[in-house]
Amino acid sequence: MSEERNLIIVTGFGPFLGHEEVNASWEAVQMLPNEVNYQGVDYIVEKRLVPVEYRAVDEAVTEIWERQPLLVIHCGVSGVAKCVYVEKLAYNHKFRRPDNTGQYLPNGSISLPHHNKNNVLFCGLNIDKIVDVVNSEYNECTAEAAPPYINNQKMQATKVSKNVGSFLCGYIYIKSLDISKERSLFVHVPPIDTPFTKFQTGDILLKIIKQCIQQVVACNQK
């Protein structure tokens, strides 16, 4: 098993029912730079498109973690999101929807190799801090611009969420959390232009990634 400590892997999903033409998560991921610098160290950002299929997720998660990246960020789209949702947890139940190939997950749950008896897994990153810092940075960088507004109030860039869902978003998240709760994160992005452009969403995602790098590096230095 190889070890790539300066590697960050970010995934986005492909089209699926309700988002047939484009998946905003993959559009945002593609806006990311290929490298991120933190404290003089360059981190490679590798982007991976994952089909909305259970088998494709299984293969992606296995291949990703075999490389032992510093950080794995999974992204999905939420039709109800009004900003970028940073997900705190994932549940291991009720995976009852068919994927793009019509396949179902047997029994609606999976066997977790490292947390077999757990029905829920929590992210080990400080989600609240990530959201607070990113919202503060977003407000500063858009102070003189024309950011999205709702009811004459400036939109927050991110918010904490505890509802990653019971489809492929929740499925890929709990599989990665089972491998490393301290190096895994899932974020839900809103559809394009409701309210953020794909460029704005990509910028918010980049800010989230930088906060994650800071936390993971600090943890490794203890």
N, C-alpha and C positions, 0 to 999 in steps of 0.2 A: 504493500500500500504506500503510495507516494505521499509526500507531505508538501503542500504549497502554502506556506504560512502568510505569504503576501497576496494571496488570491481571494477575491470576493466574487461569488457567483450570484447573479441576479436572474430570476426566472420570471417570465410572463406567460400568460396562457394565450392560446389561439382562439379563433371564433367558436361560438356555440350558440345554442338556441336563445334568441333574444339579442344576440350580439354577432349576427352572422357576417356582417361586412368587415367589421374591425373590432378587435378587443383592445380597449383603452389601456389595459395593463401592459401589453406588449409594446404599444406605441410609446408609453412613458419610459419603459425600460430601454428602448432604442435611443432615447434622448440622452442617456447617460454617457459620460466620457469613458474612454477606455482605460484611464488611470486616474487614481485619486491620491493626492499627497497628504500625508499627515505626519507632522513632526519630522519632516525631511525624508520620510520613507514613502516610496511609490508603491501603491497597491493596484494590482491589475484587476480591472472590472470585466468579468466575462459574462456575456448575456446569453441566455438560453431560452428558446421558445419551447413550451411544453404543450402538446396537443391535449384537448380536454377528454382524456381517456385514462381509466384506472391503470391499465398496463403501462401506458406511456409515463405516468407519474411514478410508478414503481421503478421503472428503468432509470428515469431521470434522477430520482433521489439516490438510488444505489450508486450510479456513476458519479454524481456530484460529491457524495461524502467519501467515496473511495480515494478522492484526491485530497482530503483533509484541508479544505479551504479555511481561511481565517473566519469567514462570515458567509452565511447564505441568506439571501433575502428573496422571499417569494412574493409575487404580486398578482393580484386578481382584480377584476372589475366588479363593482357593486352598483346596480341600477338605482339604489336608494341613497347612496353616499352623496353628501353635499360638499365633502372635502376628502382628504386622504385619511382613512381610518387605519390606525396602528393597532394590530390585534394582540391582545394580552394572552389568549389561550386558545386551545382547540379541544373539541370533544371527540371521543371515540365511540360514536353511536349514530344511528339514523342516516347512514350513507345509503339512501334508498333510491336515488335518482339514477336513471340510465345515463351512461356517458355518450359521447358522439357516435360511438359504434353500436349503441344499443345494449351494451353490456352493463350488468348490475354487479354490485359488490356482494358476495355471499354473506348472509346473516347481517348485513348492514354495518359491520364493524370489522376491525382488523386485529390481528395478534401483534402486539408491540414487543419486539425482542428484549428491550431494556426496561419497559414499564408495563408488563403484560396485564397487571390487575388494575391499572389506572384507567378511569373513565374520562379523565380530563388532565391535560398537561399545560402548565403555565410557562410562558417565556421567561427565561432567566435574566433578560435585559431589563433595565429600568425604563419601562415604557412611559411612565408619567414624565420623567425627566426629558426623554426624547421629544415628546409632544410639546412640553413647555419651551424648550430651547428652540425647536424648529419654528414654532409659532412666533416667538420673539424675533428670530432672524428673518422670517418671512415678512413680518410687519415693517422691519427696518428697511429691507431691500426694496419694498414696494411703496414706501412712504410718499415718494414724489410721482409715482406712476398712477395708473388707473386700475387698481385691482378689482376683482369681482365684488359686487355688493348684493346683499339680499335684505330687503326692507330697510334700505339706507344704512345698513350696518356692514362693516367690512368683514369679509369672510375669514375665518380661521383657516390656516393651511392644513392642520391636522387635528385629530381628536382620538382619544383612547376608545377602543371598542372591545367588547367581549363577545362578539357574535361573528366569528369567521365563517359560519355557515356549515351546512352538512352536505356540500357537493365537493367538487374537486379542490376547492380552496381549503376547506377544512381537512380534506384528506391529505394533501401534500404537506400541510402545516404540521399535523400531528405526527406524520412520519419523520419529518426533520427534527421536530422537538424531541422525539424518542431517541434520536441519535445525539443531539446536543441542544439543550435548552438555552445554553449561554451563547450560542453562535447562530441561532436561527430566529428569523422574524418573518411575519407575514403582514403585508399592507394591502388594503383595498383602495383602489382609486375610483373616482367617479367617471362616468362616461365623458368623452371628450367634449369640451366647451360647455359643461354643466357643473360648475362654472368655469373650470380651468381649461386652458388650451393644453395640448400635449406637451408643449414646451414648459409651461408653468408646472404641470404635474411632474415632469421629469426633474425640474429644479427642486421641487419639494422632496422628491424621492432621493435625490442626491444629498440633500441636507440630512435626511434621516440616516442614510448610509454613513455619513461622516460622524454622526453622533454614535452610531453603533460601533464604528471603528474605535472611537475614543474609549468607549466602555470596555470593549474586548481587549484592547491593548493594555489598558489600566489593570484589568483583571489578570492578564498574563504576567504582568510585572510584579505582582504581589508575591 
